[in-house]
Structures are given as C-alpha cells and as structure tokens.
C-alpha cells in the first residue's frame, strides 16, 4: 500500500462500520438552576456580613468611625446653612468652636465645663409600627 492510498482505506473502513453519533456536550455538567443560584447568593451575602462583623471587631480598624476618648463633641448648634457652633471637649477642657465652609475657628475656652446632656430615649420601634398599622387600617 502506498502512502497516498492510506486515507482512502481508513475512509472505507469507517464508512462500513456503523457510525455511533455522539452528541456534543452530553457529558457536560448542567447549570445549577434557581436553587443553586439562591444558595450561592445566600453564601455570598453571609460572607459579606461576616467580614463586616469581623472588621468591626478587629482592633485598629475603626476607619475613624469610633469615638475617641480624648476628643468628643459635647453639643452642637446650627446657625446657618453651612455654619455651626460646637462645644468640644479636649483633654478635660471644653472649647467653643465656630465651623464654617471656610474653616474652623476657636472662639472661646470655657472656664467651667458644660454638663453633658443625656440624649432622649429612642422610641420603641415595635410600638411605633403597631401604632402606624392601626392608623392605616
């Protein structure tokens, strides 16, 4: 047999044998469906919430959101659209500061500290919701 007739022989033998047709992708895994997508979504949301909780608990990761023991705002009063008066306690001394769009100015050092005002208690959410639902029905 010559080298040129080799493909013809292979073609003749393959035509004589019954051809088993395989579907392309028949062994490929199927998509997860809606249930798998929901499980994946719940896992991702749980991971995000878990990492946020962990970030809050880690020392040194306050990102400037935690209150400082050395500096705190005692009281605040808005005197304009962008102007505000603040009483700030720094190291045991209270300062009256003027805050504007142009900057912050020390107006006065208070000789006697102001007494801290207790914040009004927050209303009970369940009671407010029940009251609101009774009004609408």
N, C-alpha and C positions, 0 to 999 in steps of 0.2 A: 504494500500500500504506500502510496506516495503521501507526502505531507499535505498536498492540496486536497486530496480526497478525504482527509480525516474529518473535517467539519461536516461533510455530506453524510458520512457513516453515522456520526453522532446524531445528526438531524433525523436520519431514517430510523434509528433505534428509538429515539424519543417519541416519534410520531406513532410508532407501532404500540408502545406501552400506553395503558390508559392514563390519561392526564389527571392528576389529583390537583384540583384548583384550591389554593389556599386564599382565604380572604385576608386582605392586608389589615393588620391591626387587630386580629381576632384574639390575640393573647395580651393585648394592651389592657392595663387596668382601666376600669370605668371611673367616671368622675364621682366625687364623694356625695353629691346630691345636696339637698337643702339641710338635712340633718347634720351632715359633716361640716357644712359651712357655718351653721349656728354654733356647733361645738367649738369650731375654730375661733369664731367671733368672741364667744364667752371666754375662751382661754386667753386671747389677746387682751380683752378688757380687764380680766383678772390680773394679768401680768402688769398692765399699766397701773392699776390701782395698788397692787402690791409694791411696785417700785416707788410710787409716790409716797406710800406709807413709810417705806424704808428710808427714803430721802428725808422725810420729816424727822425721823428718829435718830438719824446719824448726827454726831456732834460736828460742829463747824460747817454745816451745810444749810444754814439758815437763809442764805442768799439775801441777808439784810431785812428779812421779814420778821424776825424775832425782836421782842422788846429788849432794850438794853437796861442793865441795872444802873448804869452810870448816867443815862440821859433819858428823860421822859417828858412828855407834854402834859402839863397839869390841866390847862384849859385853853380853849381856842375861841376866837370871836371873829366872824366875818364882818368886815367894814366896807366892802365893795365887791365888785365882780372878781377882782384878782388880788385884793388886799385883805390881809388877815392880821390879827393880833394874837400872839401866842405867849403863854407863860410856860417857860421851860425850866425844869429842874436839872441842874448840872452839878454833881458833887455836893449836894446839900444846899446849894444856893439857887434861888429862883431868879430868872431873868425875864423881862418883858421884851419881846422881840416883835418888830414890825416886818411882815413878809409882804413883798410886792413883786410884780413881774420883773422889776429891775434888780432885785436883790433882797438881802436880809439885813436889818439894822438893829443893833442893840439899843433899845430906848431907855431902859431903866433896870437897875439891880434892886430887887425888892428887899427892904430891910427885914421884914417879917414874912415868912413863907405863908402862902395861901393854903388853907386846909383843902385836901383833896375832896372833891365832890363825888359821892357814890353814884354810879350810873343807875338809871332807873331800871327796875327788873323787866326783862323781856316778857311779853305776854305768852301764855301757853298756846302753842300752835294748834293743839287738838281742840281747845275751846273756841279759838277763833274760827277754825274750819267748821265746827258744828254750828256755830252762830251764823256763819255765812250761808251754809247749806239750808238752814231753817228759813232765812230771809228769802232765798230764791224759790223755795217750794211753795 
